[in-house]
Amino acid sequence: MIQNVDQVSATEAALEFIGMLVKKHGPVMFHQSGGCCDGSSPMCFAQGEFLLGDQDRLLGSLGGMPFYMSAPQFEYWKHTHLIIDVVPGRGGMFSLDGSEGLRFLTRSEVFSDEELAWLKENKKI
């Protein structure tokens, strides 16, 4: 029986990179970009530098740092587990990873029927 289903998680490499960004900038937060200026990358900001709206939804945390997504975008992604990874390249121009030579990347896996049932039962979707 499933005890808990995370909607977002991070690879070990991403967690190490988050730790480095926190040491450099202090506490951070993430918001999954909807695809405008910076594609659909997870954007990393110093906490408080990105204004959350009424439609933003907390999906979980990565290394203790909150991860948000807009409610309309969540409707498209609610059947998937988001896995935040880090790869070589330049991050979004507004994201803290933009000049570090690495960038965050969202990978995803579709939830199993059992995981979806748990999420529905626990009012996560």
MODELLER restraints for C-alpha pairs under 7 A, 6 or more apart:
rsr = mdl.restraints
at = mdl.atoms
rsr.add(forms.Gaussian(group=physical.xy_distance, feature=features.Distance(at['CA:5:A'], at['CA:115:A']), mean=6.43, stdev=0.5))
rsr.add(forms.Gaussian(group=physical.xy_distance, feature=features.Distance(at['CA:5:A'], at['CA:119:A']), mean=6.89, stdev=0.5))
rsr.add(forms.Gaussian(group=physical.xy_distance, feature=features.Distance(at['CA:7:A'], at['CA:59:A']), mean=5.97, stdev=0.5))
rsr.add(forms.Gaussian(group=physical.xy_distance, feature=features.Distance(at['CA:7:A'], at['CA:60:A']), mean=6.72, stdev=0.5))
rsr.add(forms.Gaussian(group=physical.xy_distance, feature=features.Distance(at['CA:7:A'], at['CA:81:A']), mean=4.93, stdev=0.5))
rsr.add(forms.Gaussian(group=physical.xy_distance, feature=features.Distance(at['CA:7:A'], at['CA:82:A']), mean=6.18, stdev=0.5))
rsr.add(forms.Gaussian(group=physical.xy_distance, feature=features.Distance(at['CA:8:A'], at['CA:59:A']), mean=6.39, stdev=0.5))
rsr.add(forms.Gaussian(group=physical.xy_distance, feature=features.Distance(at['CA:8:A'], at['CA:60:A']), mean=6.03, stdev=0.5))
rsr.add(forms.Gaussian(group=physical.xy_distance, feature=features.Distance(at['CA:8:A'], at['CA:81:A']), mean=5.76, stdev=0.5))
rsr.add(forms.Gaussian(group=physical.xy_distance, feature=features.Distance(at['CA:8:A'], at['CA:82:A']), mean=4.60, stdev=0.5))
rsr.add(forms.Gaussian(group=physical.xy_distance, feature=features.Distance(at['CA:8:A'], at['CA:83:A']), mean=5.81, stdev=0.5))
rsr.add(forms.Gaussian(group=physical.xy_distance, feature=features.Distance(at['CA:9:A'], at['CA:62:A']), mean=6.20, stdev=0.5))
rsr.add(forms.Gaussian(group=physical.xy_distance, feature=features.Distance(at['CA:9:A'], at['CA:82:A']), mean=6.37, stdev=0.5))
rsr.add(forms.Gaussian(group=physical.xy_distance, feature=features.Distance(at['CA:9:A'], at['CA:83:A']), mean=4.99, stdev=0.5))
rsr.add(forms.Gaussian(group=physical.xy_distance, feature=features.Distance(at['CA:9:A'], at['CA:84:A']), mean=6.13, stdev=0.5))
rsr.add(forms.Gaussian(group=physical.xy_distance, feature=features.Distance(at['CA:10:A'], at['CA:62:A']), mean=6.17, stdev=0.5))
rsr.add(forms.Gaussian(group=physical.xy_distance, feature=features.Distance(at['CA:10:A'], at['CA:83:A']), mean=5.31, stdev=0.5))
rsr.add(forms.Gaussian(group=physical.xy_distance, feature=features.Distance(at['CA:10:A'], at['CA:84:A']), mean=4.50, stdev=0.5))
rsr.add(forms.Gaussian(group=physical.xy_distance, feature=features.Distance(at['CA:10:A'], at['CA:85:A']), mean=5.97, stdev=0.5))
rsr.add(forms.Gaussian(group=physical.xy_distance, feature=features.Distance(at['CA:11:A'], at['CA:83:A']), mean=6.99, stdev=0.5))
rsr.add(forms.Gaussian(group=physical.xy_distance, feature=features.Distance(at['CA:11:A'], at['CA:84:A']), mean=6.33, stdev=0.5))
rsr.add(forms.Gaussian(group=physical.xy_distance, feature=features.Distance(at['CA:11:A'], at['CA:85:A']), mean=5.39, stdev=0.5))
rsr.add(forms.Gaussian(group=physical.xy_distance, feature=features.Distance(at['CA:13:A'], at['CA:85:A']), mean=6.82, stdev=0.5))
rsr.add(forms.Gaussian(group=physical.xy_distance, feature=features.Distance(at['CA:13:A'], at['CA:86:A']), mean=6.35, stdev=0.5))
rsr.add(forms.Gaussian(group=physical.xy_distance, feature=features.Distance(at['CA:14:A'], at['CA:84:A']), mean=6.66, stdev=0.5))
rsr.add(forms.Gaussian(group=physical.xy_distance, feature=features.Distance(at['CA:14:A'], at['CA:85:A']), mean=5.05, stdev=0.5))
rsr.add(forms.Gaussian(group=physical.xy_distance, feature=features.Distance(at['CA:14:A'], at['CA:86:A']), mean=5.10, stdev=0.5))
rsr.add(forms.Gaussian(group=physical.xy_distance, feature=features.Distance(at['CA:15:A'], at['CA:63:A']), mean=5.97, stdev=0.5))
rsr.add(forms.Gaussian(group=physical.xy_distance, feature=features.Distance(at['CA:22:A'], at['CA:28:A']), mean=6.29, stdev=0.5))
rsr.add(forms.Gaussian(group=physical.xy_distance, feature=features.Distance(at['CA:25:A'], at['CA:46:A']), mean=6.51, stdev=0.5))
rsr.add(forms.Gaussian(group=physical.xy_distance, feature=features.Distance(at['CA:26:A'], at['CA:46:A']), mean=6.81, stdev=0.5))
rsr.add(forms.Gaussian(group=physical.xy_distance, feature=features.Distance(at['CA:27:A'], at['CA:46:A']), mean=6.05, stdev=0.5))
rsr.add(forms.Gaussian(group=physical.xy_distance, feature=features.Distance(at['CA:27:A'], at['CA:47:A']), mean=5.71, stdev=0.5))
rsr.add(forms.Gaussian(group=physical.xy_distance, feature=features.Distance(at['CA:28:A'], at['CA:44:A']), mean=6.61, stdev=0.5))
rsr.add(forms.Gaussian(group=physical.xy_distance, feature=features.Distance(at['CA:28:A'], at['CA:45:A']), mean=5.44, stdev=0.5))
rsr.add(forms.Gaussian(group=physical.xy_distance, feature=features.Distance(at['CA:28:A'], at['CA:46:A']), mean=4.26, stdev=0.5))
rsr.add(forms.Gaussian(group=physical.xy_distance, feature=features.Distance(at['CA:28:A'], at['CA:47:A']), mean=4.61, stdev=0.5))
rsr.add(forms.Gaussian(group=physical.xy_distance, feature=features.Distance(at['CA:28:A'], at['CA:65:A']), mean=5.98, stdev=0.5))
rsr.add(forms.Gaussian(group=physical.xy_distance, feature=features.Distance(at['CA:29:A'], at['CA:44:A']), mean=5.73, stdev=0.5))
rsr.add(forms.Gaussian(group=physical.xy_distance, feature=features.Distance(at['CA:29:A'], at['CA:45:A']), mean=5.38, stdev=0.5))
rsr.add(forms.Gaussian(group=physical.xy_distance, feature=features.Distance(at['CA:29:A'], at['CA:46:A']), mean=6.16, stdev=0.5))
rsr.add(forms.Gaussian(group=physical.xy_distance, feature=features.Distance(at['CA:29:A'], at['CA:47:A']), mean=5.26, stdev=0.5))
rsr.add(forms.Gaussian(group=physical.xy_distance, feature=features.Distance(at['CA:29:A'], at['CA:65:A']), mean=5.47, stdev=0.5))
rsr.add(forms.Gaussian(group=physical.xy_distance, feature=features.Distance(at['CA:29:A'], at['CA:66:A']), mean=5.12, stdev=0.5))
rsr.add(forms.Gaussian(group=physical.xy_distance, feature=features.Distance(at['CA:29:A'], at['CA:67:A']), mean=6.10, stdev=0.5))
rsr.add(forms.Gaussian(group=physical.xy_distance, feature=features.Distance(at['CA:30:A'], at['CA:42:A']), mean=6.36, stdev=0.5))
rsr.add(forms.Gaussian(group=physical.xy_distance, feature=features.Distance(at['CA:30:A'], at['CA:43:A']), mean=5.43, stdev=0.5))
rsr.add(forms.Gaussian(group=physical.xy_distance, feature=features.Distance(at['CA:30:A'], at['CA:44:A']), mean=4.60, stdev=0.5))
rsr.add(forms.Gaussian(group=physical.xy_distance, feature=features.Distance(at['CA:30:A'], at['CA:45:A']), mean=6.30, stdev=0.5))
rsr.add(forms.Gaussian(group=physical.xy_distance, feature=features.Distance(at['CA:30:A'], at['CA:66:A']), mean=6.15, stdev=0.5))
rsr.add(forms.Gaussian(group=physical.xy_distance, feature=features.Distance(at['CA:30:A'], at['CA:67:A']), mean=4.52, stdev=0.5))
rsr.add(forms.Gaussian(group=physical.xy_distance, feature=features.Distance(at['CA:30:A'], at['CA:68:A']), mean=6.02, stdev=0.5))
rsr.add(forms.Gaussian(group=physical.xy_distance, feature=features.Distance(at['CA:31:A'], at['CA:42:A']), mean=5.76, stdev=0.5))
rsr.add(forms.Gaussian(group=physical.xy_distance, feature=features.Distance(at['CA:31:A'], at['CA:43:A']), mean=5.25, stdev=0.5))
rsr.add(forms.Gaussian(group=physical.xy_distance, feature=features.Distance(at['CA:31:A'], at['CA:44:A']), mean=6.72, stdev=0.5))
rsr.add(forms.Gaussian(group=physical.xy_distance, feature=features.Distance(at['CA:31:A'], at['CA:67:A']), mean=5.74, stdev=0.5))
rsr.add(forms.Gaussian(group=physical.xy_distance, feature=features.Distance(at['CA:31:A'], at['CA:68:A']), mean=4.63, stdev=0.5))
rsr.add(forms.Gaussian(group=physical.xy_distance, feature=features.Distance(at['CA:31:A'], at['CA:69:A']), mean=5.54, stdev=0.5))
rsr.add(forms.Gaussian(group=physical.xy_distance, feature=features.Distance(at['CA:32:A'], at['CA:40:A']), mean=6.82, stdev=0.5))
rsr.add(forms.Gaussian(group=physical.xy_distance, feature=features.Distance(at['CA:32:A'], at['CA:41:A']), mean=6.16, stdev=0.5))
rsr.add(forms.Gaussian(group=physical.xy_distance, feature=features.Distance(at['CA:32:A'], at['CA:42:A']), mean=4.25, stdev=0.5))
rsr.add(forms.Gaussian(group=physical.xy_distance, feature=features.Distance(at['CA:32:A'], at['CA:43:A']), mean=5.94, stdev=0.5))
rsr.add(forms.Gaussian(group=physical.xy_distance, feature=features.Distance(at['CA:32:A'], at['CA:68:A']), mean=6.34, stdev=0.5))
rsr.add(forms.Gaussian(group=physical.xy_distance, feature=features.Distance(at['CA:32:A'], at['CA:69:A']), mean=5.15, stdev=0.5))
rsr.add(forms.Gaussian(group=physical.xy_distance, feature=features.Distance(at['CA:33:A'], at['CA:39:A']), mean=6.76, stdev=0.5))
rsr.add(forms.Gaussian(group=physical.xy_distance, feature=features.Distance(at['CA:33:A'], at['CA:40:A']), mean=4.82, stdev=0.5))
rsr.add(forms.Gaussian(group=physical.xy_distance, feature=features.Distance(at['CA:33:A'], at['CA:41:A']), mean=5.40, stdev=0.5))
rsr.add(forms.Gaussian(group=physical.xy_distance, feature=features.Distance(at['CA:33:A'], at['CA:42:A']), mean=5.65, stdev=0.5))
rsr.add(forms.Gaussian(group=physical.xy_distance, feature=features.Distance(at['CA:33:A'], at['CA:43:A']), mean=6.20, stdev=0.5))
rsr.add(forms.Gaussian(group=physical.xy_distance, feature=features.Distance(at['CA:34:A'], at['CA:40:A']), mean=5.31, stdev=0.5))
rsr.add(forms.Gaussian(group=physical.xy_distance, feature=features.Distance(at['CA:34:A'], at['CA:73:A']), mean=6.90, stdev=0.5))
rsr.add(forms.Gaussian(group=physical.xy_distance, feature=features.Distance(at['CA:38:A'], at['CA:92:A']), mean=5.19, stdev=0.5))
rsr.add(forms.Gaussian(group=physical.xy_distance, feature=features.Distance(at['CA:41:A'], at['CA:104:A']), mean=6.70, stdev=0.5))
rsr.add(forms.Gaussian(group=physical.xy_distance, feature=features.Distance(at['CA:41:A'], at['CA:105:A']), mean=5.82, stdev=0.5))
rsr.add(forms.Gaussian(group=physical.xy_distance, feature=features.Distance(at['CA:41:A'], at['CA:106:A']), mean=6.45, stdev=0.5))
rsr.add(forms.Gaussian(group=physical.xy_distance, feature=features.Distance(at['CA:42:A'], at['CA:104:A']), mean=6.10, stdev=0.5))
rsr.add(forms.Gaussian(group=physical.xy_distance, feature=features.Distance(at['CA:42:A'], at['CA:105:A']), mean=6.45, stdev=0.5))
rsr.add(forms.Gaussian(group=physical.xy_distance, feature=features.Distance(at['CA:42:A'], at['CA:106:A']), mean=6.54, stdev=0.5))
rsr.add(forms.Gaussian(group=physical.xy_distance, feature=features.Distance(at['CA:43:A'], at['CA:92:A']), mean=6.89, stdev=0.5))
rsr.add(forms.Gaussian(group=physical.xy_distance, feature=features.Distance(at['CA:43:A'], at['CA:95:A']), mean=5.09, stdev=0.5))
rsr.add(forms.Gaussian(group=physical.xy_distance, feature=features.Distance(at['CA:44:A'], at['CA:95:A']), mean=4.86, stdev=0.5))
rsr.add(forms.Gaussian(group=physical.xy_distance, feature=features.Distance(at['CA:44:A'], at['CA:96:A']), mean=5.45, stdev=0.5))
rsr.add(forms.Gaussian(group=physical.xy_distance, feature=features.Distance(at['CA:44:A'], at['CA:97:A']), mean=6.84, stdev=0.5))
rsr.add(forms.Gaussian(group=physical.xy_distance, feature=features.Distance(at['CA:45:A'], at['CA:95:A']), mean=5.82, stdev=0.5))
rsr.add(forms.Gaussian(group=physical.xy_distance, feature=features.Distance(at['CA:45:A'], at['CA:96:A']), mean=5.79, stdev=0.5))
rsr.add(forms.Gaussian(group=physical.xy_distance, feature=features.Distance(at['CA:55:A'], at['CA:70:A']), mean=5.52, stdev=0.5))
rsr.add(forms.Gaussian(group=physical.xy_distance, feature=features.Distance(at['CA:55:A'], at['CA:71:A']), mean=5.19, stdev=0.5))
rsr.add(forms.Gaussian(group=physical.xy_distance, feature=features.Distance(at['CA:56:A'], at['CA:68:A']), mean=6.26, stdev=0.5))
rsr.add(forms.Gaussian(group=physical.xy_distance, feature=features.Distance(at['CA:56:A'], at['CA:69:A']), mean=5.52, stdev=0.5))
rsr.add(forms.Gaussian(group=physical.xy_distance, feature=features.Distance(at['CA:56:A'], at['CA:70:A']), mean=4.20, stdev=0.5))
rsr.add(forms.Gaussian(group=physical.xy_distance, feature=features.Distance(at['CA:56:A'], at['CA:71:A']), mean=5.65, stdev=0.5))
rsr.add(forms.Gaussian(group=physical.xy_distance, feature=features.Distance(at['CA:57:A'], at['CA:68:A']), mean=5.30, stdev=0.5))
rsr.add(forms.Gaussian(group=physical.xy_distance, feature=features.Distance(at['CA:57:A'], at['CA:69:A']), mean=5.32, stdev=0.5))
rsr.add(forms.Gaussian(group=physical.xy_distance, feature=features.Distance(at['CA:57:A'], at['CA:70:A']), mean=5.78, stdev=0.5))
rsr.add(forms.Gaussian(group=physical.xy_distance, feature=features.Distance(at['CA:57:A'], at['CA:71:A']), mean=5.88, stdev=0.5))
rsr.add(forms.Gaussian(group=physical.xy_distance, feature=features.Distance(at['CA:58:A'], at['CA:66:A']), mean=6.96, stdev=0.5))
rsr.add(forms.Gaussian(group=physical.xy_distance, feature=features.Distance(at['CA:58:A'], at['CA:67:A']), mean=5.89, stdev=0.5))
rsr.add(forms.Gaussian(group=physical.xy_distance, feature=features.Distance(at['CA:58:A'], at['CA:68:A']), mean=4.45, stdev=0.5))
rsr.add(forms.Gaussian(group=physical.xy_distance, feature=features.Distance(at['CA:58:A'], at['CA:69:A']), mean=6.68, stdev=0.5))
rsr.add(forms.Gaussian(group=physical.xy_distance, feature=features.Distance(at['CA:59:A'], at['CA:67:A']), mean=5.78, stdev=0.5))
rsr.add(forms.Gaussian(group=physical.xy_distance, feature=features.Distance(at['CA:59:A'], at['CA:68:A']), mean=5.62, stdev=0.5))
rsr.add(forms.Gaussian(group=physical.xy_distance, feature=features.Distance(at['CA:60:A'], at['CA:66:A']), mean=5.97, stdev=0.5))
rsr.add(forms.Gaussian(group=physical.xy_distance, feature=features.Distance(at['CA:60:A'], at['CA:67:A']), mean=5.51, stdev=0.5))
rsr.add(forms.Gaussian(group=physical.xy_distance, feature=features.Distance(at['CA:61:A'], at['CA:67:A']), mean=5.30, stdev=0.5))
rsr.add(forms.Gaussian(group=physical.xy_distance, feature=features.Distance(at['CA:78:A'], at['CA:125:A']), mean=6.46, stdev=0.5))
rsr.add(forms.Gaussian(group=physical.xy_distance, feature=features.Distance(at['CA:79:A'], at['CA:110:A']), mean=5.83, stdev=0.5))
rsr.add(forms.Gaussian(group=physical.xy_distance, feature=features.Distance(at['CA:79:A'], at['CA:111:A']), mean=5.79, stdev=0.5))
rsr.add(forms.Gaussian(group=physical.xy_distance, feature=features.Distance(at['CA:80:A'], at['CA:108:A']), mean=5.99, stdev=0.5))
rsr.add(forms.Gaussian(group=physical.xy_distance, feature=features.Distance(at['CA:80:A'], at['CA:109:A']), mean=5.34, stdev=0.5))
rsr.add(forms.Gaussian(group=physical.xy_distance, feature=features.Distance(at['CA:80:A'], at['CA:110:A']), mean=4.26, stdev=0.5))
rsr.add(forms.Gaussian(group=physical.xy_distance, feature=features.Distance(at['CA:80:A'], at['CA:111:A']), mean=5.36, stdev=0.5))
rsr.add(forms.Gaussian(group=physical.xy_distance, feature=features.Distance(at['CA:81:A'], at['CA:108:A']), mean=5.47, stdev=0.5))
rsr.add(forms.Gaussian(group=physical.xy_distance, feature=features.Distance(at['CA:81:A'], at['CA:109:A']), mean=5.22, stdev=0.5))
rsr.add(forms.Gaussian(group=physical.xy_distance, feature=features.Distance(at['CA:81:A'], at['CA:110:A']), mean=6.18, stdev=0.5))
rsr.add(forms.Gaussian(group=physical.xy_distance, feature=features.Distance(at['CA:81:A'], at['CA:111:A']), mean=6.24, stdev=0.5))
rsr.add(forms.Gaussian(group=physical.xy_distance, feature=features.Distance(at['CA:82:A'], at['CA:106:A']), mean=6.33, stdev=0.5))
rsr.add(forms.Gaussian(group=physical.xy_distance, feature=features.Distance(at['CA:82:A'], at['CA:107:A']), mean=5.91, stdev=0.5))
rsr.add(forms.Gaussian(group=physical.xy_distance, feature=features.Distance(at['CA:82:A'], at['CA:108:A']), mean=4.63, stdev=0.5))
rsr.add(forms.Gaussian(group=physical.xy_distance, feature=features.Distance(at['CA:82:A'], at['CA:109:A']), mean=6.80, stdev=0.5))
rsr.add(forms.Gaussian(group=physical.xy_distance, feature=features.Distance(at['CA:83:A'], at['CA:106:A']), mean=5.74, stdev=0.5))
rsr.add(forms.Gaussian(group=physical.xy_distance, feature=features.Distance(at['CA:83:A'], at['CA:107:A']), mean=5.00, stdev=0.5))
rsr.add(forms.Gaussian(group=physical.xy_distance, feature=features.Distance(at['CA:83:A'], at['CA:108:A']), mean=5.64, stdev=0.5))
rsr.add(forms.Gaussian(group=physical.xy_distance, feature=features.Distance(at['CA:84:A'], at['CA:104:A']), mean=6.60, stdev=0.5))
rsr.add(forms.Gaussian(group=physical.xy_distance, feature=features.Distance(at['CA:84:A'], at['CA:105:A']), mean=5.73, stdev=0.5))
rsr.add(forms.Gaussian(group=physical.xy_distance, feature=features.Distance(at['CA:84:A'], at['CA:106:A']), mean=4.75, stdev=0.5))
rsr.add(forms.Gaussian(group=physical.xy_distance, feature=features.Distance(at['CA:84:A'], at['CA:107:A']), mean=6.21, stdev=0.5))
rsr.add(forms.Gaussian(group=physical.xy_distance, feature=features.Distance(at['CA:85:A'], at['CA:104:A']), mean=5.68, stdev=0.5))
rsr.add(forms.Gaussian(group=physical.xy_distance, feature=features.Distance(at['CA:85:A'], at['CA:105:A']), mean=5.15, stdev=0.5))
rsr.add(forms.Gaussian(group=physical.xy_distance, feature=features.Distance(at['CA:85:A'], at['CA:106:A']), mean=6.27, stdev=0.5))
rsr.add(forms.Gaussian(group=physical.xy_distance, feature=features.Distance(at['CA:86:A'], at['CA:102:A']), mean=6.39, stdev=0.5))
rsr.add(forms.Gaussian(group=physical.xy_distance, feature=features.Distance(at['CA:86:A'], at['CA:103:A']), mean=5.43, stdev=0.5))
rsr.add(forms.Gaussian(group=physical.xy_distance, feature=features.Distance(at['CA:86:A'], at['CA:104:A']), mean=4.46, stdev=0.5))
rsr.add(forms.Gaussian(group=physical.xy_distance, feature=features.Distance(at['CA:86:A'], at['CA:105:A']), mean=5.70, stdev=0.5))
rsr.add(forms.Gaussian(group=physical.xy_distance, feature=features.Distance(at['CA:87:A'], at['CA:102:A']), mean=5.53, stdev=0.5))
rsr.add(forms.Gaussian(group=physical.xy_distance, feature=features.Distance(at['CA:87:A'], at['CA:103:A']), mean=5.53, stdev=0.5))
rsr.add(forms.Gaussian(group=physical.xy_distance, feature=features.Distance(at['CA:87:A'], at['CA:104:A']), mean=6.50, stdev=0.5))
rsr.add(forms.Gaussian(group=physical.xy_distance, feature=features.Distance(at['CA:87:A'], at['CA:105:A']), mean=6.91, stdev=0.5))
rsr.add(forms.Gaussian(group=physical.xy_distance, feature=features.Distance(at['CA:88:A'], at['CA:101:A']), mean=5.98, stdev=0.5))
rsr.add(forms.Gaussian(group=physical.xy_distance, feature=features.Distance(at['CA:88:A'], at['CA:102:A']), mean=4.37, stdev=0.5))
rsr.add(forms.Gaussian(group=physical.xy_distance, feature=features.Distance(at['CA:88:A'], at['CA:103:A']), mean=6.17, stdev=0.5))
rsr.add(forms.Gaussian(group=physical.xy_distance, feature=features.Distance(at['CA:89:A'], at['CA:101:A']), mean=5.28, stdev=0.5))
rsr.add(forms.Gaussian(group=physical.xy_distance, feature=features.Distance(at['CA:89:A'], at['CA:102:A']), mean=4.90, stdev=0.5))
rsr.add(forms.Gaussian(group=physical.xy_distance, feature=features.Distance(at['CA:89:A'], at['CA:103:A']), mean=5.62, stdev=0.5))
rsr.add(forms.Gaussian(group=physical.xy_distance, feature=features.Distance(at['CA:90:A'], at['CA:98:A']), mean=5.21, stdev=0.5))
rsr.add(forms.Gaussian(group=physical.xy_distance, feature=features.Distance(at['CA:90:A'], at['CA:99:A']), mean=6.32, stdev=0.5))
rsr.add(forms.Gaussian(group=physical.xy_distance, feature=features.Distance(at['CA:90:A'], at['CA:101:A']), mean=5.56, stdev=0.5))
rsr.add(forms.Gaussian(group=physical.xy_distance, feature=features.Distance(at['CA:90:A'], at['CA:102:A']), mean=5.87, stdev=0.5))
rsr.add(forms.Gaussian(group=physical.xy_distance, feature=features.Distance(at['CA:90:A'], at['CA:103:A']), mean=5.57, stdev=0.5))
rsr.add(forms.Gaussian(group=physical.xy_distance, feature=features.Distance(at['CA:91:A'], at['CA:97:A']), mean=5.22, stdev=0.5))
rsr.add(forms.Gaussian(group=physical.xy_distance, feature=features.Distance(at['CA:91:A'], at['CA:98:A']), mean=3.91, stdev=0.5))
rsr.add(forms.Gaussian(group=physical.xy_distance, feature=features.Distance(at['CA:91:A'], at['CA:102:A']), mean=6.68, stdev=0.5))
rsr.add(forms.Gaussian(group=physical.xy_distance, feature=features.Distance(at['CA:91:A'], at['CA:103:A']), mean=4.37, stdev=0.5))
rsr.add(forms.Gaussian(group=physical.xy_distance, feature=features.Distance(at['CA:91:A'], at['CA:104:A']), mean=6.68, stdev=0.5))
rsr.add(forms.Gaussian(group=physical.xy_distance, feature=features.Distance(at['CA:92:A'], at['CA:98:A']), mean=5.24, stdev=0.5))
rsr.add(forms.Gaussian(group=physical.xy_distance, feature=features.Distance(at['CA:97:A'], at['CA:103:A']), mean=5.60, stdev=0.5))
rsr.add(forms.Gaussian(group=physical.xy_distance, feature=features.Distance(at['CA:119:A'], at['CA:125:A']), mean=5.88, stdev=0.5))
